[in-house]
């Protein structure tokens, strides 16, 4: 379950075994690609941090202009 703004959002359905395998394969492929281009875990953490900061700034600007 994911909690957002005091609302609990439940998954719409359970994943099938095939869907789980497809998701795992996609993650494995992404991880292999990242390794092949030399990305580190720190690079990923930095990118996530940057995107989150930009999103917060955009939300603040949106609230201020409203």
KENU-733599 format. One record per residue (C-alpha): x, y negated, z negated; residue number from 1. Coordinates in steps of 0.1 Angstrom, whole numbers, always signed. Layout:
N
+-------+-------+-------+-----+
:    xx :    yy :    zz : num :
+-------+-------+-------+-----+
:     X :     Y :     Z : NUM :
...
+-------+-------+-------+-----+
//
This chain:
66
+-------+-------+-------+-----+
:    xx :    yy :    zz : num :
+-------+-------+-------+-----+
:    +0 :    +0 :    +0 :   1 :
:   +11 :   -35 :    +7 :   2 :
:    +1 :   -64 :   -16 :   3 :
:    -3 :   -98 :    -1 :   4 :
:   -20 :  -128 :   -15 :   5 :
:   -38 :  -107 :   -42 :   6 :
:   -53 :   -85 :   -15 :   7 :
:   -44 :   -48 :   -12 :   8 :
:   -42 :   -36 :   +23 :   9 :
:   -45 :    +1 :   +28 :  10 :
:   -31 :   +19 :   +58 :  11 :
:   -58 :   +26 :   +84 :  12 :
:   -48 :   +62 :   +88 :  13 :
:   -21 :   +87 :   +79 :  14 :
:    +6 :   +93 :  +103 :  15 :
:    +7 :  +126 :  +121 :  16 :
:   +39 :  +147 :  +121 :  17 :
:   +45 :  +137 :  +158 :  18 :
:   +41 :  +100 :  +150 :  19 :
:   +66 :  +104 :  +121 :  20 :
:   +91 :  +121 :  +144 :  21 :
:   +86 :   +93 :  +171 :  22 :
:   +92 :   +66 :  +145 :  23 :
:  +123 :   +84 :  +132 :  24 :
:  +136 :   +88 :  +168 :  25 :
:  +131 :   +51 :  +174 :  26 :
:  +150 :   +42 :  +142 :  27 :
:  +178 :   +66 :  +150 :  28 :
:  +181 :   +51 :  +185 :  29 :
:  +181 :   +15 :  +171 :  30 :
:  +207 :   +25 :  +146 :  31 :
:  +229 :   +41 :  +172 :  32 :
:  +227 :   +10 :  +194 :  33 :
:  +235 :   -13 :  +165 :  34 :
:  +266 :    +8 :  +157 :  35 :
:  +276 :    +8 :  +194 :  36 :
:  +277 :   -30 :  +196 :  37 :
:  +295 :   -33 :  +163 :  38 :
:  +267 :   -46 :  +140 :  39 :
:  +272 :   -41 :  +103 :  40 :
:  +246 :   -38 :   +75 :  41 :
:  +256 :   -73 :   +64 :  42 :
:  +249 :   -86 :  +100 :  43 :
:  +214 :   -72 :   +97 :  44 :
:  +208 :   -86 :   +62 :  45 :
:  +221 :  -121 :   +74 :  46 :
:  +197 :  -120 :  +104 :  47 :
:  +167 :  -111 :   +82 :  48 :
:  +176 :  -138 :   +57 :  49 :
:  +178 :  -164 :   +86 :  50 :
:  +145 :  -154 :  +101 :  51 :
:  +128 :  -155 :   +67 :  52 :
:  +142 :  -190 :   +60 :  53 :
:  +131 :  -203 :   +94 :  54 :
:   +96 :  -188 :   +87 :  55 :
:   +94 :  -205 :   +53 :  56 :
:  +104 :  -238 :   +68 :  57 :
:   +78 :  -235 :   +96 :  58 :
:   +51 :  -227 :   +70 :  59 :
:   +61 :  -257 :   +49 :  60 :
:   +60 :  -280 :   +79 :  61 :
:   +27 :  -266 :   +89 :  62 :
:   +12 :  -273 :   +54 :  63 :
:   +27 :  -308 :   +53 :  64 :
:   +12 :  -317 :   +87 :  65 :
:   -23 :  -303 :   +78 :  66 :
+-------+-------+-------+-----+
//
